[in-house]
């Protein structure tokens, strides 16, 4: 049943967003395998993020600092009974953006100011999506993976954040 929903979702994306990327269907299937609790909404969200980035969420730097700081303070590191979400992962299709886990801020690998700056700059030049297309992660995805991240444009992430991580997960 999940595979049928996935194929239907790929068809919707191809029509709705004019996605013609050959790698997109395979990337969606890999994502569904990596995150077995993912529902079609979560797959939709991943493609949506690759198309629109963080533009639908943050435009005010002060509000972003407060909101992200509160989320970082309240999140666990790592979640004791769950699978930790990756410290970063590329969105799919064109991989225009990267999901940057807020654990990097919590662990002082990057500063809150650096992340907020990267997110705000990632919104520049991006189209603003129709709010009716914006989705949250499914409850099943949130429960299984406890995702806490922000979207950063790939070039900003690779130039300014990735070299400073010195990752040891």
N, C-alpha and C positions, 0 to 999 in steps of 0.2 A: 504494500500500500504506500509506504514511504517513497519508494522508487517511482511510482505513478505520480505522486504529488511533486516529486522533484522534476520529472519530465514535463509536467504541466507548468511548473514554475519557470523552467527554461523557456518554454514556448511563450509564456506571458512576458518575460523579460525581453525576448527577441522582438516581440510586437510592441510592447509598451515603451521601451526605451531604445528601440532600434539597435539592439546589440547584435553585432554580426561577428563578434570575435570567436574564432574557431576554438580557442582554448577555454572559453567560458563554461560550456557544458561539462567538460572534464574537470575543471576546477571546482565547480559546484558539487560534483560527485565526490571528489577528494575531500572537500570540506564536510560533506554529510558523513563520510566515513570517519573522518577525524573527530567529529563531534556527533556521536550517535544520538544524543538527546536533542539535537537541533531539529527544529520543525521548519516547515516552509517559510514562516515569518523570518526566521533567523538567516536563512539563505537569501531571502529577498533583501534583508537588511545589509548583508555583506556586499551584494551587487550595488545597492543603492548608495552605500558609502563610497564605493569605487567611482561612482558617477558624480556624486555631489559633495563628497568630503564632509567636513564639519560645519559647513555654512548654515545649516538649518538649526544649529544649536547655540553657537556662541558668536556674539558680535561686540560685547562689552567686556573689556579686560578686567575691570574691578569685580564685576559680577562673576566672571570666570574664575578668578582667583578665589573668591569666597566659596563658590560652589565646589570646585575641585578640592580645595583645602578641606572642606567639611567631609567630602567623600573619602579622601585619603585618611583622615583621622578616624573615620568610622569603619573602615574596611579591615578585614583580618589579613594576616600575613604568615603563611598562606592559610587558606581555609582548611581546617583540620580534617573534615570528613569528605572533602571534595577533590576534584582535579583542579590544580591551579591553572588559570588561564595563562597562555604564553606571555612572556615579557614583551614581545612584540610579534606582530604577524602582518604580512602584506594582505591587502584586500585582493580580490581576484579579478579576472578578466584582464584588465590592463595593469593592475597593481599600482594605480596612481597614488594610493594612500597606504598608510601603515597604522594599524591599531597599536597604540603605545600604552602598555599596562601601567596603571597608576602605582603599582608596586615599585616601579623605578623611582618615583618621587618618594614614596614611603621609606625606601631603602637608601635614600640620598644618593642615588646614581645620577639623577638629574634633578635640577631645582624646579620648584613649582613655577617660578618666573620663566625659566627656560621653556617649560612645557606650554604654558599659556601663550607665550610669545610665538612659539612654533604653530600652535593651533590657530591663533588669530591670523597669522600670515598665511596659513593654509586655506583660509576662506577667501582670500583675495582673488578676484577674477573668476570665481566659481558661480555657476548659475544658482539661483535660489529655487529650490523645489517647491512644488505645490504641497502645502501642509497635509493634504489628504493622503499623500503617498508615504509620509514619514511613519515608520513603525518602530516599536520597541522590541527588545528580545522577548522570546516566549518565556513563560514562567518555568517551563521545563529546562530551557537553556540556562536561565539565571540560577536555578536550583543546582544544576549539575556542574556548572563551570564558574559561577560567581564572577562574571566579567566586570571589570572596572578599567576602562581605558578611554583614551581620547584619540581622535583621528588627526593624523599629521600628514601633510603632503610628502610623498616619497623622497623628493630631492632634498627637502629640509631635514627630514629624518636622517638620511644617509650622510649628509654633510655635517650636521650640527649635533645630532644625538648619538647615533650609532658608534662613532669613533670614541666616545667618552664612556661607553658602558662597561667595558672590561667584565663581561658577563660570566658569572658563575651561578647557575640557577640551583 
